[in-house]
Amino acid sequence: STSTLTTLTVLNTPGGTLRLLRSPADNSTISISYHAPPTNSDSNANSNDGKVGALPALEIVYPSPAPRPMLNKPVVLNEEGKVEAPEVEKSLLQRYWWVLLAVAVMVMAGGGDSK
């Protein structure tokens, strides 16, 4: 826990912001901070306009979640605990050999000319 001591005149400056950092899990307060407006020595005397002691604006801030890492797809192992190798794509002849066999049978079974 950290504490900071400040003067009452800083808190009485109009236009300040009181920020509450809240936990999204249990809605408890994590941190409280006061942000005073920027002041110039020339405009400070005329800027109060009777607002001394005005309440600061309240800003409730919830922390944004951390970015999630980009992970690759999980590795799938077989029963032996080894990575499965991708299947090798078959060639055109390995896929359609049966069509060539059927065409060859039809050519051989088809009779020739009966001259």
C-alpha positions in Angstrom: 0.0 0.0 0.0 1.4 3.4 -1.0 0.2 6.7 0.5 0.9 10.2 -0.8 0.6 13.4 1.2 -0.6 16.5 -0.6 -1.8 20.0 0.4 -5.5 20.9 0.7 -5.0 23.7 -1.9 -4.3 21.1 -4.6 -7.5 19.3 -3.8 -9.5 22.6 -3.8 -8.3 23.4 -7.3 -11.4 23.3 -9.6 -11.2 21.0 -12.6 -9.4 18.1 -10.9 -10.2 14.5 -11.5 -10.5 11.7 -8.9 -9.8 8.3 -10.5 -10.9 5.0 -8.9 -9.2 1.9 -10.3 -11.6 -0.9 -9.7 -11.1 -4.7 -10.0 -13.6 -6.3 -12.4 -13.5 -9.6 -10.6 -14.9 -8.5 -7.2 -15.5 -4.8 -7.8 -13.1 -3.7 -5.1 -11.0 -0.6 -5.3 -7.4 -1.2 -6.3 -6.2 2.4 -6.4 -7.4 5.9 -5.9 -5.6 8.9 -7.6 -6.2 12.6 -7.9 -5.1 14.4 -11.1 -5.0 18.2 -10.7 -5.5 20.3 -13.8 -2.5 22.1 -15.3 -2.2 25.6 -13.8 -0.5 28.7 -15.1 0.6 31.3 -12.6 -1.1 34.1 -14.6 -4.5 32.5 -14.9 -4.5 30.9 -11.5 -5.7 34.1 -9.7 -8.7 34.6 -12.1 -9.6 30.9 -12.8 -11.3 30.2 -9.5 -14.5 32.2 -10.3 -15.9 31.4 -6.8 -15.4 27.7 -7.3 -13.0 27.1 -4.4 -13.8 23.9 -2.8 -15.7 22.5 -5.8 -15.9 18.7 -6.0 -13.5 17.1 -8.5 -14.9 15.0 -11.3 -15.1 11.3 -10.5 -13.8 8.8 -13.1 -14.2 5.1 -12.4 -11.6 3.1 -14.4 -11.6 -0.7 -15.0 -8.3 -2.2 -16.1 -8.3 -3.5 -19.6 -7.5 -7.2 -20.0 -4.0 -8.1 -21.2 -3.7 -9.2 -24.8 -3.9 -12.9 -25.3 -1.0 -14.6 -27.0 -1.4 -16.0 -30.5 -1.0 -19.7 -30.1 -0.5 -22.3 -32.8 -2.8 -25.3 -33.1 -2.3 -28.0 -30.5 0.0 -30.9 -31.5 -2.0 -34.1 -31.9 -0.2 -37.3 -30.8 -1.1 -40.9 -31.5 -1.4 -43.7 -28.9 2.4 -44.1 -28.9 3.0 -40.5 -28.1 4.4 -39.6 -31.5 3.3 -36.9 -33.9 1.3 -38.3 -36.8 2.9 -37.9 -40.2 0.6 -36.3 -42.8 -0.7 -38.6 -45.5 1.2 -38.5 -48.8 -1.1 -37.6 -51.7 -1.6 -40.4 -54.2 -0.7 -40.0 -57.8 -3.3 -40.0 -60.6 -2.4 -43.6 -61.6 -2.7 -44.8 -58.0 -6.2 -43.2 -57.6 -7.7 -44.4 -61.0 -6.0 -47.7 -61.8 -9.3 -49.5 -61.7 -10.6 -47.3 -64.6 -7.6 -48.3 -66.7 -8.1 -51.9 -65.8 -11.8 -51.8 -66.8 -10.9 -50.1 -70.1 -8.3 -52.7 -70.8 -10.7 -55.6 -70.1 -13.3 -54.0 -72.4 -10.8 -53.6 -75.2 -9.6 -57.2 -74.9 -13.1 -58.7 -74.5 -14.5 -56.7 -77.4 -14.3 -58.8 -80.5 -12.5 -57.7 -83.5 -14.1 -57.4 -87.0 -15.6 -60.6 -88.2 -14.2 -60.5 -91.7 
